[in-house]
Amino acid sequence: MLSQKTTMPAADAALPGREKPLHTDEVHYVTGRPLKGPHPEGFETAIFGMGCFWGVERIFWQIPGVWVTSVGYSGGYTPNPTYEETCTGRTGHAEVVQVVFNPHEISYGELLKAFWENHDPTQGMRQGNDIGTTYRSAIYYLNDEQRREAEASRDAYQAALTKAGRGQITTEITPAGPYYFAEDYHQGYLAKNPAGYCGIGGTGVTCPIGVGVPADA
């Protein structure tokens, strides 16, 4: 069973899922802003996987310039998966947070800095005591500029980790596919449940400042 949870399934072996989206919150529990839009014109979106999405979402909704966050499933094959299905490791999805932000207040590079510093991206198919493909470190980019920034920040942070005697980054950096909103009880979970579990922690290594894309990239 553990092997099944830590090995990505083949597309033809993934669970079938369903056509109809899961029931989820319409607005953010903390900010009251719409999870699915409409979002203000000119705002941008980022998608990150850092382990248990409860704690990850709280990290990002507290950052100035972030307009709204939601938790969901992405990076796999099963359409509209349930939480229980993703936990089997047979959907291919990671637990992720979708971050809608105002690029005039916070840059994608600054969000990447928060990404690297608030989890351990060297652990493969796990994050702390949470084991399985759903807890893998991932950046799902929505355009080529995000891809270049994500790769540049990974290289800069790897240099910092190597200098500190830490391991190799295993973060998946791939194009964003479908994003499926998680069930309503997962949205804003740690605001709804202040004593809830939160196992997210960083490496203790600071992501170098100025990890954006070189001018000639």
GIRALIN-V783627 format. One record per residue. N is the residue number from 1. SS is DSSP state (h for helix, s for strand, l for the rest). Layout:
N&SS  N&SS
This chain:
1&l  2&h  3&h  4&h  5&h  6&h  7&l  8&l  9&l  10&l  11&h  12&h  13&h  14&l  15&l  16&l  17&s  18&l  19&l  20&l  21&l  22&l  23&l  24&l  25&l  26&l  27&s  28&l  29&l  30&l  31&l  32&l  33&l  34&s  35&l  36&l  37&l  38&l  39&l  40&l  41&l  42&l  43&l  44&s  45&s  46&s  47&s  48&s  49&s  50&s  51&l  52&l  53&h  54&h  55&h  56&h  57&h  58&h  59&h  60&h  61&h  62&l  63&l  64&l  65&l  66&s  67&s  68&s  69&s  70&s  71&s  72&s  73&s  74&s  75&l  76&l  77&l  78&l  79&s  80&l  81&l  82&l  83&h  84&h  85&h  86&h  87&h  88&l  89&l  90&l  91&l  92&l  93&l  94&s  95&s  96&s  97&s  98&s  99&s  100&s  101&s  102&l  103&l  104&l  105&l  106&l  107&l  108&h  109&h  110&h  111&h  112&h  113&h  114&h  115&h  116&h  117&h  118&l  119&l  120&l  121&l  122&l  123&l  124&l  125&l  126&s  127&s  128&l  129&l  130&s  131&s  132&l  133&h  134&h  135&h  136&l  137&s  138&s  139&s  140&s  141&s  142&l  143&l  144&h  145&h  146&h  147&h  148&h  149&h  150&h  151&h  152&h  153&h  154&h  155&h  156&h  157&h  158&h  159&h  160&h  161&h  162&h  163&h  164&l  165&l  166&l  167&l  168&l  169&l  170&l  171&l  172&s  173&s  174&s  175&s  176&l  177&l  178&l  179&l  180&s  181&s  182&l  183&l  184&h  185&h  186&h  187&l  188&l  189&h  190&h  191&h  192&h  193&l  194&l  195&l  196&l  197&l  198&l  199&l  200&l  201&l  202&l  203&l  204&l  205&l  206&l  207&l  208&l  209&l  210&l  211&l  212&l  213&l  214&l  215&l  216&l  217&l
